[in-house]
Amino acid sequence: MLRRLTLDAVAVEVVREFRRHGIEPILLKGRSIADRLYAGAAVRTYVDVDLLVAPTDHRRAGGLLQGLGFRDALAGARRSERPTHADTYARTVDGAAVDLHRTLPGAAAAPGVVWRALRDHVQPLPMGSESLSGLGDAGLMLHVAMHAAQSGRHAAKPMADLARALTAFEPSTIDSAAALAARIGALPPFVAGLRLLPAGRGWAATLGARVPIPTLTAARALGGAWGTAKVATVVAASWWHRPVMLVNLVFPSRTMLRRSMPLARRGRLGLLGAYALRPLWMVVGLPAAVRSLRLAQAWADP
């Protein structure tokens, strides 16, 4: 509960600063899901603040976060290692983290299209003395389903969110969410998310007849063996990109290696040891990842 209160206070602090400089963000997930799907119950926890801003404001918003004491959490990572949908900022004094979104993961439309579409589906979200902008019913239904597909069926919290959304929202809301998904190029992850639960499979069957699900989307949704999504990414890439991708996977930047292998956080010797062990670690895990990938391919095209 204390963590939630801290993050809510951080959200208000950041939004106030953004508004002082003419930036109006949309709060994603977090408090919005807790209030709408859990009636504010403390059982729905969250670990960071997710804010979506207009693409034209993204760089300026990052600068404002740094002015508030936040730092780039992936400093030192290669450009190819950074998520394309958001930048993460962390602050030491209170342990808070802010994911500054330029789009939603899985949306194929340009960030500007995504921003304009979601801005059409917001509603006030009271938080303390402030009223923030949160996603309305259709936008929240869309995002919850996409997040479940992105996180995978073994991720308890996103799956619980999706189950509650399918129960809470009317059929017309799910139809509106599907239309919004089409507008931002997100029908494949939306359909994949719905397919993860019995309550959503009827909708997924109706929509999925005309929506091919990429293998990478299916691999993430099924949440198979470690590395399955990485293998799917390499397989889907152009042949001239694959050698560079493989080198980056086997020998990532120090920043990313420390995030993925605890050994790399134990000083210089630990870092060297992690670089030495990583190729073997990946080779050992490759057969399971390939098996999971085949299951994902079959799931994507039943």
C-alpha positions as CSV (number, residue, x, y, z in Angstrom):
1,M,0.0,0.0,0.0
2,L,2.8,2.4,0.9
3,R,4.4,1.7,-2.5
4,R,1.2,2.6,-4.3
5,L,0.8,5.8,-2.4
6,T,4.4,6.8,-3.3
7,L,3.9,6.1,-6.9
8,D,0.6,8.0,-7.0
9,A,2.3,11.0,-5.4
10,V,5.1,10.7,-8.1
11,A,2.5,10.5,-10.8
12,V,0.9,13.8,-9.6
13,E,4.3,15.4,-9.2
14,V,5.3,14.5,-12.7
15,V,2.0,15.4,-14.3
16,R,2.0,18.8,-12.6
17,E,5.5,19.5,-13.9
18,F,4.5,18.4,-17.4
19,R,1.4,20.6,-17.4
20,R,3.5,23.6,-16.3
21,H,5.3,23.2,-19.6
22,G,2.2,22.6,-21.7
23,I,2.4,18.8,-21.9
24,E,-0.7,16.8,-21.1
25,P,0.1,13.1,-20.6
26,I,-2.2,10.0,-20.4
27,L,-1.7,7.8,-17.4
28,L,-1.6,4.1,-18.5
29,K,-2.2,1.0,-16.3
30,G,-1.4,1.5,-12.6
31,R,-4.0,3.5,-10.7
32,S,-6.3,3.5,-13.7
33,I,-6.6,-0.3,-13.6
34,A,-6.8,-0.4,-9.8
35,D,-9.7,2.1,-9.7
36,R,-11.7,0.8,-12.6
37,L,-11.2,-3.0,-12.4
38,Y,-10.5,-3.5,-8.7
39,A,-12.6,-0.7,-7.2
40,G,-9.4,0.8,-5.8
41,A,-8.5,-2.4,-3.8
42,A,-5.0,-2.5,-2.5
43,V,-4.7,-6.0,-3.9
44,R,-3.9,-4.4,-7.3
45,T,-0.3,-3.3,-6.9
46,Y,2.0,-1.6,-9.4
47,V,5.7,-0.9,-9.5
48,D,6.1,2.2,-11.7
49,V,4.3,5.0,-13.4
50,D,3.4,4.7,-17.1
51,L,2.8,8.0,-19.0
52,L,2.1,8.4,-22.7
53,V,2.9,11.8,-24.2
54,A,2.6,13.1,-27.7
55,P,5.7,12.2,-29.9
56,T,6.5,15.8,-30.3
57,D,6.7,16.2,-26.5
58,H,8.6,13.1,-25.8
59,R,12.2,14.5,-25.7
60,R,11.1,17.6,-23.8
61,A,9.2,15.4,-21.3
62,G,12.4,13.3,-20.7
63,G,14.3,16.5,-19.9
64,L,11.7,17.5,-17.4
65,L,12.0,14.1,-15.7
66,Q,15.7,14.6,-15.4
67,G,15.0,18.0,-13.8
68,L,13.0,16.2,-11.2
69,G,15.9,13.9,-10.3
70,F,15.2,11.0,-12.6
71,R,17.9,9.3,-14.7
72,D,17.9,7.2,-17.8
73,A,17.6,3.6,-16.4
74,L,19.2,2.2,-19.6
75,A,22.2,4.5,-19.8
76,G,24.9,2.7,-21.6
77,A,22.6,0.4,-23.5
78,R,22.9,0.2,-27.3
79,R,20.2,1.8,-29.4
80,S,19.1,-1.6,-30.7
81,E,18.7,-2.8,-27.1
82,R,16.3,-0.1,-26.1
83,P,12.5,-0.6,-26.3
84,T,11.1,1.4,-29.1
85,H,7.8,2.2,-27.3
86,A,9.1,3.9,-24.1
87,D,12.1,5.1,-22.2
88,T,12.5,4.3,-18.5
89,Y,13.6,6.8,-15.9
90,A,14.5,6.0,-12.3
91,R,15.0,8.1,-9.2
92,T,17.2,7.0,-6.3
93,V,15.7,9.1,-3.5
94,D,12.3,7.3,-3.5
95,G,13.0,4.3,-5.8
96,A,10.3,5.5,-8.2
97,A,10.4,4.7,-11.9
98,V,8.6,6.3,-14.8
99,D,8.0,4.6,-18.2
100,L,7.7,7.5,-20.6
101,H,5.8,6.1,-23.6
102,R,5.8,7.4,-27.1
103,T,3.4,4.6,-28.2
104,L,2.0,1.3,-27.1
105,P,4.1,-1.9,-27.5
106,G,2.6,-3.9,-30.4
107,A,1.0,-0.9,-32.1
108,A,2.1,-0.8,-35.7
109,A,0.7,2.7,-36.5
110,A,3.0,5.7,-36.2
111,P,3.3,7.1,-32.7
112,G,1.4,10.2,-33.7
113,V,-1.5,8.1,-34.9
114,V,-1.5,6.2,-31.7
115,W,-1.5,9.4,-29.6
116,R,-4.4,11.0,-31.5
117,A,-6.5,7.8,-31.3
118,L,-6.0,7.3,-27.6
119,R,-6.5,11.0,-26.8
120,D,-10.0,10.5,-28.2
121,H,-10.6,7.8,-25.6
122,V,-9.7,9.4,-22.3
123,Q,-11.6,10.3,-19.1
124,P,-10.7,12.1,-15.9
125,L,-8.9,10.1,-13.3
126,P,-9.0,11.8,-9.8
127,M,-5.8,11.4,-7.9
128,G,-5.4,13.4,-4.7
129,S,-6.0,17.1,-5.5
130,E,-5.4,16.5,-9.2
131,S,-7.5,15.1,-12.0
132,L,-5.3,13.2,-14.4
133,S,-6.2,11.9,-17.9
134,G,-6.7,8.1,-18.0
135,L,-7.9,5.8,-20.7
136,G,-11.7,5.4,-21.1
137,D,-13.4,2.0,-21.2
138,A,-12.5,1.1,-24.8
139,G,-8.9,2.3,-24.5
140,L,-8.5,0.4,-21.2
141,M,-9.9,-2.8,-22.6
142,L,-7.6,-2.5,-25.6
143,H,-4.5,-1.8,-23.4
144,V,-5.3,-4.6,-20.9
145,A,-5.6,-7.2,-23.7
146,M,-2.4,-5.9,-25.4
147,H,-0.5,-6.0,-22.1
148,A,-1.6,-9.6,-21.5
149,A,-0.4,-10.6,-24.9
150,Q,2.9,-8.7,-24.4
151,S,3.5,-10.2,-20.9
152,G,2.4,-13.7,-21.6
153,R,-0.1,-16.1,-20.2
154,H,2.1,-17.0,-17.2
155,A,2.2,-13.4,-15.9
156,A,-0.4,-13.4,-13.2
157,K,-1.2,-9.7,-12.9
158,P,-1.9,-8.9,-16.6
159,M,-4.0,-12.1,-16.9
160,A,-6.0,-11.1,-13.8
161,D,-6.5,-7.6,-15.3
162,L,-7.8,-9.1,-18.5
163,A,-10.2,-11.5,-16.8
164,R,-11.7,-8.6,-14.8
165,A,-11.9,-6.4,-17.9
166,L,-13.8,-9.1,-19.8
167,T,-16.2,-9.3,-17.0
168,A,-16.6,-5.6,-16.2
169,F,-17.0,-4.2,-19.7
170,E,-20.1,-4.5,-22.0
171,P,-19.8,-6.3,-25.4
172,S,-20.1,-2.9,-27.1
173,T,-17.0,-1.8,-25.2
174,I,-15.0,-4.8,-26.6
175,D,-16.3,-3.9,-30.1
176,S,-15.1,-0.3,-29.6
177,A,-11.7,-1.6,-28.3
178,A,-11.4,-3.7,-31.5
179,A,-12.1,-0.7,-33.7
180,L,-9.5,1.3,-31.7
181,A,-7.0,-1.6,-32.2
182,A,-7.6,-1.5,-35.9
183,R,-7.0,2.3,-35.9
184,I,-3.6,2.0,-34.3
185,G,-2.5,-1.2,-36.0
186,A,-2.8,-3.4,-32.9
187,L,-5.4,-6.0,-33.9
188,P,-2.9,-8.9,-33.7
189,P,-1.8,-8.4,-30.1
190,F,-5.4,-7.5,-29.1
191,V,-6.7,-10.7,-30.6
192,A,-3.8,-12.7,-29.1
193,G,-4.6,-11.3,-25.7
194,L,-8.3,-12.2,-26.0
195,R,-7.4,-15.8,-27.0
196,L,-5.5,-16.3,-23.7
197,L,-8.8,-16.6,-21.7
198,P,-11.9,-18.6,-22.3
199,A,-14.1,-15.5,-21.8
200,G,-12.2,-13.8,-24.7
201,R,-12.0,-16.6,-27.2
202,G,-15.4,-16.0,-28.7
203,W,-14.4,-12.4,-29.5
204,A,-11.0,-13.6,-30.7
205,A,-12.6,-16.2,-33.0
206,T,-14.8,-13.5,-34.6
207,L,-12.0,-11.0,-35.1
208,G,-9.2,-13.5,-35.7
209,A,-10.7,-14.9,-38.9
210,R,-9.3,-11.9,-40.6
211,V,-6.4,-11.1,-38.3
212,P,-3.1,-13.0,-38.8
213,I,-1.1,-13.2,-35.6
214,P,2.7,-12.9,-36.1
215,T,4.8,-15.7,-34.6
216,L,6.6,-13.1,-32.4
217,T,3.3,-12.0,-31.0
218,A,2.2,-15.6,-30.4
219,A,5.6,-16.4,-28.7
220,R,5.2,-13.6,-26.3
221,A,1.6,-14.4,-25.5
222,L,2.3,-18.0,-24.8
223,G,5.3,-17.1,-22.6
224,G,7.3,-20.3,-23.3
225,A,10.9,-21.0,-22.6
226,W,13.4,-18.2,-22.0
227,G,14.6,-16.8,-25.3
228,T,11.7,-17.8,-27.4
229,A,10.8,-14.3,-28.3
230,K,14.4,-13.5,-29.1
231,V,14.7,-16.5,-31.4
232,A,11.4,-15.4,-33.1
233,T,12.8,-11.9,-33.6
234,V,15.9,-13.3,-35.3
235,V,13.9,-15.6,-37.5
236,A,11.6,-12.8,-38.6
237,A,14.5,-10.4,-39.4
238,S,16.1,-9.9,-42.8
239,W,19.0,-12.2,-43.4
240,W,21.5,-9.3,-43.6
241,H,20.4,-8.2,-40.1
242,R,20.7,-11.6,-38.4
243,P,24.5,-11.6,-37.9
244,V,24.4,-8.3,-36.0
245,M,21.4,-9.4,-34.0
246,L,23.1,-12.6,-33.0
247,V,26.2,-10.8,-31.9
248,N,24.2,-8.3,-29.8
249,L,22.3,-11.2,-28.2
250,V,25.4,-13.2,-27.3
251,F,27.5,-10.2,-26.3
252,P,25.1,-7.4,-25.1
253,S,26.1,-4.1,-23.6
254,R,27.3,-4.2,-20.0
255,T,24.1,-2.4,-19.0
256,M,21.8,-5.1,-20.5
257,L,24.0,-8.0,-19.3
258,R,23.8,-6.7,-15.7
259,R,20.0,-6.6,-16.0
260,S,19.8,-10.2,-17.3
261,M,22.5,-12.0,-15.4
262,P,23.0,-11.4,-11.6
263,L,26.7,-12.6,-11.9
264,A,27.4,-9.5,-14.1
265,R,26.6,-7.2,-11.1
266,R,29.4,-8.6,-9.0
267,G,32.2,-6.3,-10.0
268,R,34.6,-6.6,-12.9
269,L,35.3,-10.3,-12.5
270,G,31.6,-11.1,-12.3
271,L,31.1,-9.1,-15.5
272,L,33.8,-11.0,-17.3
273,G,32.5,-14.3,-16.1
274,A,29.0,-13.4,-17.3
275,Y,30.3,-12.6,-20.8
276,A,32.2,-15.9,-20.8
277,L,29.2,-18.0,-19.6
278,R,26.5,-16.3,-21.7
279,P,27.2,-18.1,-25.0
280,L,27.0,-21.5,-23.2
281,W,23.9,-20.4,-21.3
282,M,22.2,-19.5,-24.6
283,V,23.2,-22.7,-26.4
284,V,21.8,-24.8,-23.5
285,G,18.5,-23.0,-23.6
286,L,18.2,-22.9,-27.4
287,P,16.4,-26.3,-27.9
288,A,13.7,-25.4,-25.4
289,A,13.3,-22.0,-27.1
290,V,13.0,-23.6,-30.5
291,R,10.3,-26.1,-29.2
292,S,8.4,-23.1,-27.7
293,L,8.7,-21.3,-31.0
294,R,7.1,-24.2,-32.9
295,L,4.2,-24.3,-30.5
296,A,3.8,-20.5,-30.9
297,Q,3.7,-20.9,-34.7
298,A,1.0,-23.6,-34.4
299,W,-1.0,-21.4,-32.0
300,A,-0.7,-18.4,-34.3
301,D,-2.2,-20.4,-37.2
302,P,-4.6,-23.0,-35.7
